[in-house]
């Protein structure tokens, strides 16, 4: 896993530089997480290369696709697909930013 800091605006850019971050540096997994006692979890909202997005079912409810990984064991990776009932849960179509 690799990553780079990507400030959203000039103010964030200046804060990152003031904190001593190199914005051109490619960060490795060891840079991002220095302990082997770490978990990673992600659930797809929209379809992507790694996870499927939420699928709403015609009878109500939704199916989600998640990935859970544990660093300590090195090979404890789970792909989870779950069907969930959504009775009583309001569905928000859009949220203001």
N, CA, C and O atoms as CSV, one atom per row, in Angstrom:
chain,resi,resn,atom,element,x,y,z
A,1,UNK,N,N,0.839,-1.155,0.000
A,1,UNK,CA,C,0.000,0.000,0.000
A,1,UNK,C,C,0.892,1.229,0.000
A,1,UNK,O,O,1.840,1.327,0.779
A,2,UNK,N,N,0.579,2.152,-0.875
A,2,UNK,CA,C,1.328,3.402,-0.980
A,2,UNK,C,C,0.354,4.569,-0.933
A,2,UNK,O,O,-0.824,4.410,-1.254
A,3,UNK,N,N,0.832,5.723,-0.539
A,3,UNK,CA,C,-0.018,6.899,-0.497
A,3,UNK,C,C,0.803,8.168,-0.520
A,3,UNK,O,O,2.012,8.151,-0.292
A,4,UNK,N,N,0.121,9.274,-0.800
A,4,UNK,CA,C,0.732,10.598,-0.764
A,4,UNK,C,C,-0.226,11.544,-0.069
A,4,UNK,O,O,-1.443,11.397,-0.185
A,5,UNK,N,N,0.311,12.507,0.646
A,5,UNK,CA,C,-0.527,13.543,1.224
A,5,UNK,C,C,-1.067,14.414,0.099
A,5,UNK,O,O,-0.331,14.786,-0.815
A,6,UNK,N,N,-2.341,14.735,0.168
A,6,UNK,CA,C,-2.983,15.529,-0.886
A,6,UNK,C,C,-3.829,16.615,-0.235
A,6,UNK,O,O,-5.031,16.430,-0.042
A,7,UNK,N,N,-3.216,17.740,0.104
A,7,UNK,CA,C,-3.979,18.827,0.721
A,7,UNK,C,C,-5.119,19.281,-0.192
A,7,UNK,O,O,-4.978,19.326,-1.414
A,8,UNK,N,N,-6.255,19.616,0.434
A,8,UNK,CA,C,-7.431,20.027,-0.336
A,8,UNK,C,C,-7.361,21.470,-0.804
A,8,UNK,O,O,-8.013,21.838,-1.781
A,9,UNK,N,N,-6.583,22.284,-0.123
A,9,UNK,CA,C,-6.489,23.691,-0.502
A,9,UNK,C,C,-5.149,24.250,-0.030
A,9,UNK,O,O,-4.357,23.541,0.592
A,10,UNK,N,N,-4.907,25.499,-0.324
A,10,UNK,CA,C,-3.629,26.125,0.007
A,10,UNK,C,C,-3.410,26.197,1.519
A,10,UNK,O,O,-2.281,26.058,1.990
A,11,UNK,N,N,-4.474,26.410,2.270
A,11,UNK,CA,C,-4.348,26.483,3.724
A,11,UNK,C,C,-3.870,25.131,4.282
A,11,UNK,O,O,-2.972,25.094,5.124
A,12,UNK,N,N,-4.460,24.033,3.819
A,12,UNK,CA,C,-4.012,22.707,4.269
A,12,UNK,C,C,-2.577,22.448,3.825
A,12,UNK,O,O,-1.789,21.852,4.560
A,13,UNK,N,N,-2.248,22.896,2.626
A,13,UNK,CA,C,-0.881,22.713,2.112
A,13,UNK,C,C,0.137,23.401,3.016
A,13,UNK,O,O,1.167,22.821,3.360
A,14,UNK,N,N,-0.156,24.633,3.393
A,14,UNK,CA,C,0.759,25.386,4.249
A,14,UNK,C,C,0.873,24.761,5.649
A,14,UNK,O,O,1.961,24.728,6.225
A,15,UNK,N,N,-0.244,24.268,6.192
A,15,UNK,CA,C,-0.207,23.598,7.495
A,15,UNK,C,C,0.654,22.342,7.441
A,15,UNK,O,O,1.429,22.077,8.360
A,16,UNK,N,N,0.521,21.570,6.370
A,16,UNK,CA,C,1.298,20.334,6.236
A,16,UNK,C,C,2.791,20.647,6.137
A,16,UNK,O,O,3.612,19.978,6.765
A,17,UNK,N,N,3.135,21.648,5.359
A,17,UNK,CA,C,4.542,22.036,5.208
A,17,UNK,C,C,5.084,22.550,6.539
A,17,UNK,O,O,6.207,22.220,6.920
A,18,UNK,N,N,4.288,23.361,7.251
A,18,UNK,CA,C,4.706,23.893,8.551
A,18,UNK,C,C,4.914,22.768,9.574
A,18,UNK,O,O,5.736,22.895,10.481
A,19,UNK,N,N,4.174,21.677,9.423
A,19,UNK,CA,C,4.314,20.531,10.334
A,19,UNK,C,C,5.483,19.634,9.944
A,19,UNK,O,O,5.758,18.638,10.612
A,20,UNK,N,N,6.175,19.993,8.851
A,20,UNK,CA,C,7.358,19.241,8.457
A,20,UNK,C,C,7.112,18.116,7.464
A,20,UNK,O,O,7.999,17.291,7.246
A,21,UNK,N,N,5.926,18.061,6.854
A,21,UNK,CA,C,5.625,16.999,5.896
A,21,UNK,C,C,6.167,17.331,4.516
A,21,UNK,O,O,6.105,18.476,4.069
A,22,UNK,N,N,6.701,16.310,3.845
A,22,UNK,CA,C,7.163,16.424,2.464
A,22,UNK,C,C,6.020,15.985,1.565
A,22,UNK,O,O,5.701,14.797,1.512
A,23,UNK,N,N,5.400,16.914,0.859
A,23,UNK,CA,C,4.226,16.607,0.057
A,23,UNK,C,C,4.545,15.811,-1.207
A,23,UNK,O,O,3.635,15.288,-1.851
A,24,UNK,N,N,5.814,15.713,-1.567
A,24,UNK,CA,C,6.203,14.926,-2.741
A,24,UNK,C,C,6.577,13.492,-2.381
A,24,UNK,O,O,6.746,12.653,-3.266
A,25,UNK,N,N,6.705,13.214,-1.112
A,25,UNK,CA,C,7.130,11.886,-0.666
A,25,UNK,C,C,6.025,10.850,-0.847
A,25,UNK,O,O,4.865,11.103,-0.521
A,26,UNK,N,N,6.394,9.686,-1.367
A,26,UNK,CA,C,5.471,8.556,-1.453
A,26,UNK,C,C,5.579,7.778,-0.147
A,26,UNK,O,O,6.657,7.305,0.213
A,27,UNK,N,N,4.463,7.649,0.559
A,27,UNK,CA,C,4.430,6.993,1.859
A,27,UNK,C,C,4.164,5.495,1.696
A,27,UNK,O,O,3.302,5.095,0.914
A,28,UNK,N,N,4.900,4.683,2.428
A,28,UNK,CA,C,4.699,3.235,2.395
A,28,UNK,C,C,3.775,2.826,3.534
A,28,UNK,O,O,3.413,3.652,4.371
A,29,UNK,N,N,3.399,1.569,3.566
A,29,UNK,CA,C,2.554,1.055,4.640
A,29,UNK,C,C,3.233,1.249,5.990
A,29,UNK,O,O,2.556,1.549,6.973
A,30,UNK,N,N,4.543,1.087,6.064
A,30,UNK,CA,C,5.269,1.285,7.325
A,30,UNK,C,C,5.244,2.747,7.774
A,30,UNK,O,O,5.264,3.026,8.973
A,31,UNK,N,N,5.200,3.681,6.820
A,31,UNK,CA,C,5.081,5.096,7.169
A,31,UNK,C,C,3.689,5.399,7.731
A,31,UNK,O,O,3.541,6.207,8.648
A,32,UNK,N,N,2.692,4.751,7.177
A,32,UNK,CA,C,1.310,5.026,7.560
A,32,UNK,C,C,0.920,4.358,8.875
A,32,UNK,O,O,0.161,4.922,9.664
A,33,UNK,N,N,1.445,3.143,9.108
A,33,UNK,CA,C,1.138,2.387,10.329
A,33,UNK,C,C,2.427,1.751,10.809
A,33,UNK,O,O,2.967,0.868,10.144
A,34,UNK,N,N,2.927,2.187,11.952
A,34,UNK,CA,C,4.230,1.698,12.421
A,34,UNK,C,C,4.120,0.487,13.339
A,34,UNK,O,O,5.147,-0.075,13.719
A,35,UNK,N,N,2.925,0.068,13.704
A,35,UNK,CA,C,2.726,-1.062,14.603
A,35,UNK,C,C,2.172,-2.253,13.829
A,35,UNK,O,O,1.521,-2.085,12.798
A,36,UNK,N,N,2.436,-3.457,14.334
A,36,UNK,CA,C,1.812,-4.618,13.707
A,36,UNK,C,C,0.486,-4.955,14.383
A,36,UNK,O,O,-0.147,-5.956,14.046
A,37,UNK,N,N,0.064,-4.122,15.338
A,37,UNK,CA,C,-1.201,-4.307,16.026
A,37,UNK,C,C,-2.216,-3.339,15.416
A,37,UNK,O,O,-2.667,-2.403,16.076
A,38,UNK,N,N,-2.565,-3.570,14.169
A,38,UNK,CA,C,-3.445,-2.660,13.441
A,38,UNK,C,C,-4.492,-3.443,12.667
A,38,UNK,O,O,-4.271,-4.578,12.243
A,39,UNK,N,N,-5.635,-2.801,12.499
A,39,UNK,CA,C,-6.716,-3.354,11.701
A,39,UNK,C,C,-7.056,-2.358,10.602
A,39,UNK,O,O,-6.890,-1.150,10.769
A,40,UNK,N,N,-7.532,-2.879,9.478
A,40,UNK,CA,C,-8.021,-2.049,8.385
A,40,UNK,C,C,-9.392,-2.574,8.005
A,40,UNK,O,O,-9.576,-3.781,7.849
A,41,UNK,N,N,-10.351,-1.681,7.856
A,41,UNK,CA,C,-11.684,-2.081,7.428
A,41,UNK,C,C,-12.209,-1.061,6.432
A,41,UNK,O,O,-12.034,0.144,6.618
A,42,UNK,N,N,-12.850,-1.542,5.379
A,42,UNK,CA,C,-13.450,-0.664,4.380
A,42,UNK,C,C,-14.735,-1.302,3.890
A,42,UNK,O,O,-14.821,-2.521,3.745
A,43,UNK,N,N,-15.731,-0.472,3.637
A,43,UNK,CA,C,-16.986,-0.920,3.046
A,43,UNK,C,C,-17.240,-0.088,1.802
A,43,UNK,O,O,-17.162,1.140,1.839
A,44,UNK,N,N,-17.544,-0.764,0.700
A,44,UNK,CA,C,-17.802,-0.068,-0.554
A,44,UNK,C,C,-19.094,0.726,-0.499
A,44,UNK,O,O,-20.119,0.219,-0.044
A,45,UNK,N,N,-19.051,1.939,-0.949
A,45,UNK,CA,C,-20.243,2.773,-1.083
A,45,UNK,C,C,-20.676,2.773,-2.543
A,45,UNK,O,O,-21.842,2.540,-2.859
A,46,UNK,N,N,-19.716,3.037,-3.430
A,46,UNK,CA,C,-19.938,2.904,-4.868
A,46,UNK,C,C,-18.991,1.822,-5.374
A,46,UNK,O,O,-18.018,1.491,-4.696
A,47,UNK,N,N,-19.261,1.268,-6.552
A,47,UNK,CA,C,-18.414,0.217,-7.106
A,47,UNK,C,C,-17.007,0.735,-7.373
A,47,UNK,O,O,-16.820,1.859,-7.840
A,48,UNK,N,N,-16.025,-0.103,-7.068
A,48,UNK,CA,C,-14.635,0.232,-7.331
A,48,UNK,C,C,-13.865,-1.016,-7.686
A,48,UNK,O,O,-14.447,-2.095,-7.800
A,49,UNK,N,N,-12.553,-0.885,-7.863
A,49,UNK,CA,C,-11.715,-2.029,-8.211
A,49,UNK,C,C,-11.619,-3.044,-7.081
A,49,UNK,O,O,-11.439,-4.235,-7.336
A,50,UNK,N,N,-11.733,-2.598,-5.853
A,50,UNK,CA,C,-11.549,-3.471,-4.695
A,50,UNK,C,C,-12.862,-3.974,-4.107
A,50,UNK,O,O,-12.956,-5.136,-3.709
A,51,UNK,N,N,-13.870,-3.120,-4.047
A,51,UNK,CA,C,-15.130,-3.466,-3.386
A,51,UNK,C,C,-16.328,-3.077,-4.240
A,51,UNK,O,O,-16.283,-2.116,-5.008
A,52,UNK,N,N,-17.398,-3.849,-4.086
A,52,UNK,CA,C,-18.666,-3.478,-4.716
A,52,UNK,C,C,-19.357,-2.432,-3.852
A,52,UNK,O,O,-19.160,-2.379,-2.638
A,53,UNK,N,N,-20.160,-1.610,-4.491
A,53,UNK,CA,C,-20.928,-0.614,-3.753
A,53,UNK,C,C,-22.163,-1.225,-3.125
A,53,UNK,O,O,-22.450,-2.408,-3.306
A,54,UNK,N,N,-22.890,-0.405,-2.385
A,54,UNK,CA,C,-24.126,-0.839,-1.742
A,54,UNK,C,C,-25.138,-1.210,-2.815
A,54,UNK,O,O,-25.290,-0.504,-3.811
A,55,UNK,N,N,-25.827,-2.327,-2.600
A,55,UNK,CA,C,-26.892,-2.776,-3.494
A,55,UNK,C,C,-28.198,-2.741,-2.704
A,55,UNK,O,O,-28.360,-3.462,-1.720
A,56,UNK,N,N,-29.126,-1.895,-3.147
A,56,UNK,CA,C,-30.429,-1.832,-2.481
A,56,UNK,C,C,-31.316,-2.916,-3.066
A,56,UNK,O,O,-31.376,-3.093,-4.282
A,57,UNK,N,N,-32.007,-3.646,-2.186
A,57,UNK,CA,C,-32.861,-4.754,-2.616
A,57,UNK,C,C,-34.294,-4.273,-2.792
A,57,UNK,O,O,-34.756,-3.380,-2.082
A,58,UNK,N,N,-34.984,-4.875,-3.743
A,58,UNK,CA,C,-36.344,-4.441,-4.075
A,58,UNK,C,C,-37.313,-4.622,-2.912
A,58,UNK,O,O,-38.241,-3.826,-2.773
A,59,UNK,N,N,-37.134,-5.627,-2.083
A,59,UNK,CA,C,-38.025,-5.856,-0.961
A,59,UNK,C,C,-37.653,-5.052,0.270
A,59,UNK,O,O,-38.246,-5.246,1.332
A,60,UNK,N,N,-36.709,-4.174,0.156
A,60,UNK,CA,C,-36.206,-3.403,1.296
A,60,UNK,C,C,-34.869,-3.952,1.734
A,60,UNK,O,O,-34.566,-5.120,1.492
A,61,UNK,N,N,-34.093,-3.153,2.352
A,61,UNK,CA,C,-32.783,-3.565,2.818
A,61,UNK,C,C,-31.692,-3.313,1.784
A,61,UNK,O,O,-31.939,-2.759,0.712
A,62,UNK,N,N,-30.500,-3.727,2.131
A,62,UNK,CA,C,-29.345,-3.494,1.264
A,62,UNK,C,C,-28.300,-4.573,1.507
A,62,UNK,O,O,-28.276,-5.216,2.557
A,63,UNK,N,N,-27.447,-4.753,0.521
A,63,UNK,CA,C,-26.313,-5.667,0.639
A,63,UNK,C,C,-25.040,-4.834,0.544
A,63,UNK,O,O,-24.905,-3.990,-0.342
A,64,UNK,N,N,-24.106,-5.077,1.465
A,64,UNK,CA,C,-22.839,-4.349,1.475
A,64,UNK,C,C,-21.677,-5.315,1.299
A,64,UNK,O,O,-21.789,-6.497,1.625
A,65,UNK,N,N,-20.557,-4.808,0.780
A,65,UNK,CA,C,-19.339,-5.577,0.565
A,65,UNK,C,C,-18.219,-4.886,1.329
A,65,UNK,O,O,-17.927,-3.714,1.087
A,66,UNK,N,N,-17.588,-5.615,2.256
A,66,UNK,CA,C,-16.542,-5.030,3.097
A,66,UNK,C,C,-15.270,-5.868,3.042
A,66,UNK,O,O,-15.303,-7.049,2.697
A,67,UNK,N,N,-14.166,-5.247,3.383
A,67,UNK,CA,C,-12.866,-5.897,3.495
A,67,UNK,C,C,-12.316,-5.578,4.882
A,67,UNK,O,O,-12.287,-4.419,5.296
A,68,UNK,N,N,-11.877,-6.620,5.600
A,68,UNK,CA,C,-11.296,-6.450,6.930
A,68,UNK,C,C,-9.951,-7.162,6.938
A,68,UNK,O,O,-9.858,-8.321,6.535
A,69,UNK,N,N,-8.906,-6.471,7.395
A,69,UNK,CA,C,-7.562,-7.056,7.429
A,69,UNK,C,C,-6.927,-6.805,8.794
A,69,UNK,O,O,-7.148,-5.768,9.419
A,70,UNK,N,N,-6.145,-7.765,9.234
A,70,UNK,CA,C,-5.413,-7.647,10.500
A,70,UNK,C,C,-3.923,-7.724,10.196
A,70,UNK,O,O,-3.467,-8.658,9.537
A,71,UNK,N,N,-3.171,-6.748,10.673
A,71,UNK,CA,C,-1.741,-6.678,10.360
A,71,UNK,C,C,-0.925,-7.728,11.092
A,71,UNK,O,O,0.015,-8.275,10.515
A,72,UNK,N,N,-1.247,-8.025,12.326
A,72,UNK,CA,C,-0.403,-8.897,13.152
A,72,UNK,C,C,-0.220,-10.274,12.519
A,72,UNK,O,O,0.901,-10.780,12.464
A,73,UNK,N,N,-1.294,-10.881,12.045
A,73,UNK,CA,C,-1.191,-12.230,11.483
A,73,UNK,C,C,-0.633,-12.201,10.065
A,73,UNK,O,O,-0.076,-13.196,9.602
A,74,UNK,N,N,-0.774,-11.084,9.376
A,74,UNK,CA,C,-0.230,-10.960,8.032
A,74,UNK,C,C,-1.072,-11.615,6.950
A,74,UNK,O,O,-0.923,-11.282,5.774
A,75,UNK,N,N,-1.939,-12.525,7.312
A,75,UNK,CA,C,-2.741,-13.180,6.275
A,75,UNK,C,C,-4.203,-13.321,6.690
A,75,UNK,O,O,-4.941,-14.104,6.093
A,76,UNK,N,N,-4.619,-12.587,7.683
A,76,UNK,CA,C,-6.003,-12.646,8.150
A,76,UNK,C,C,-6.807,-11.587,7.408
A,76,UNK,O,O,-6.987,-10.473,7.900
A,77,UNK,N,N,-7.289,-11.943,6.221
A,77,UNK,CA,C,-8.057,-11.036,5.376
A,77,UNK,C,C,-9.435,-11.640,5.150
A,77,UNK,O,O,-9.553,-12.814,4.800
A,78,UNK,N,N,-10.469,-10.844,5.348
A,78,UNK,CA,C,-11.828,-11.326,5.150
A,78,UNK,C,C,-12.576,-10.396,4.218
A,78,UNK,O,O,-12.573,-9.178,4.398
A,79,UNK,N,N,-13.223,-10.990,3.211
A,79,UNK,CA,C,-14.183,-10.269,2.373
A,79,UNK,C,C,-15.555,-10.634,2.899
A,79,UNK,O,O,-15.888,-11.816,2.986
A,80,UNK,N,N,-16.353,-9.647,3.251
A,80,UNK,CA,C,-17.656,-9.894,3.843
A,80,UNK,C,C,-18.753,-9.310,2.963
A,80,UNK,O,O,-18.670,-8.153,2.552
A,81,UNK,N,N,-19.767,-10.093,2.677
A,81,UNK,CA,C,-20.964,-9.577,2.034
A,81,UNK,C,C,-22.107,-9.799,3.002
A,81,UNK,O,O,-22.341,-10.924,3.445
A,82,UNK,N,N,-22.817,-8.737,3.331
A,82,UNK,CA,C,-23.874,-8.809,4.320
A,82,UNK,C,C,-25.159,-8.208,3.761
A,82,UNK,O,O,-25.144,-7.153,3.126
A,83,UNK,N,N,-26.258,-8.890,4.006
A,83,UNK,CA,C,-27.580,-8.368,3.674
A,83,UNK,C,C,-28.157,-7.781,4.954
A,83,UNK,O,O,-28.108,-8.409,6.012
A,84,UNK,N,N,-28.692,-6.595,4.855
A,84,UNK,CA,C,-29.209,-5.923,6.038
A,84,UNK,C,C,-30.640,-5.443,5.797
A,84,UNK,O,O,-30.950,-4.881,4.747
A,85,UNK,N,N,-31.497,-5.671,6.776
A,85,UNK,CA,C,-32.840,-5.108,6.742
A,85,UNK,C,C,-32.744,-3.638,7.111
A,85,UNK,O,O,-31.930,-3.255,7.951
A,86,UNK,N,N,-33.554,-2.835,6.498
A,86,UNK,CA,C,-33.459,-1.401,6.756
A,86,UNK,C,C,-34.778,-0.811,7.231
A,86,UNK,O,O,-35.009,0.386,7.059
A,87,UNK,N,N,-35.641,-1.616,7.821
A,87,UNK,CA,C,-36.893,-1.100,8.339
A,87,UNK,C,C,-36.612,-0.077,9.434
A,87,UNK,O,O,-35.832,-0.329,10.353
A,88,UNK,N,N,-37.244,1.052,9.324
A,88,UNK,CA,C,-37.080,2.085,10.334
A,88,UNK,C,C,-35.835,2.930,10.163
A,88,UNK,O,O,-35.622,3.873,10.926
A,89,UNK,N,N,-34.995,2.611,9.165
A,89,UNK,CA,C,-33.785,3.392,8.919
A,89,UNK,C,C,-34.048,4.340,7.761
A,89,UNK,O,O,-34.294,3.880,6.646
A,90,UNK,N,N,-34.003,5.655,7.988
A,90,UNK,CA,C,-34.251,6.587,6.888
A,90,UNK,C,C,-33.114,6.539,5.868
A,90,UNK,O,O,-31.942,6.508,6.244
A,91,UNK,N,N,-33.449,6.533,4.603
A,91,UNK,CA,C,-32.448,6.546,3.540
A,91,UNK,C,C,-32.279,7.982,3.077
A,91,UNK,O,O,-33.231,8.603,2.605
A,92,UNK,N,N,-31.082,8.503,3.210
A,92,UNK,CA,C,-30.774,9.871,2.787
A,92,UNK,C,C,-30.206,9.810,1.377
A,92,UNK,O,O,-29.196,9.144,1.148
A,93,UNK,N,N,-30.818,10.472,0.461
A,93,UNK,CA,C,-30.387,10.445,-0.945
A,93,UNK,C,C,-29.194,11.363,-1.190
A,93,UNK,O,O,-28.317,11.031,-1.987
A,94,UNK,N,N,-29.149,12.486,-0.531
A,94,UNK,CA,C,-28.009,13.374,-0.689
A,94,UNK,C,C,-27.815,14.176,0.594
A,94,UNK,O,O,-28.769,14.463,1.317
A,95,UNK,N,N,-26.579,14.523,0.855
A,95,UNK,CA,C,-26.247,15.295,2.044
A,95,UNK,C,C,-25.550,16.580,1.635
A,95,UNK,O,O,-24.693,16.559,0.752
A,96,UNK,N,N,-25.898,17.696,2.256
A,96,UNK,CA,C,-25.185,18.936,1.940
A,96,UNK,C,C,-23.785,18.893,2.540
A,96,UNK,O,O,-23.582,18.312,3.606
A,97,UNK,N,N,-22.837,19.496,1.871
A,97,UNK,CA,C,-21.466,19.552,2.370
A,97,UNK,C,C,-21.252,20.803,3.157
A,97,UNK,O,O,-20.154,21.034,3.663
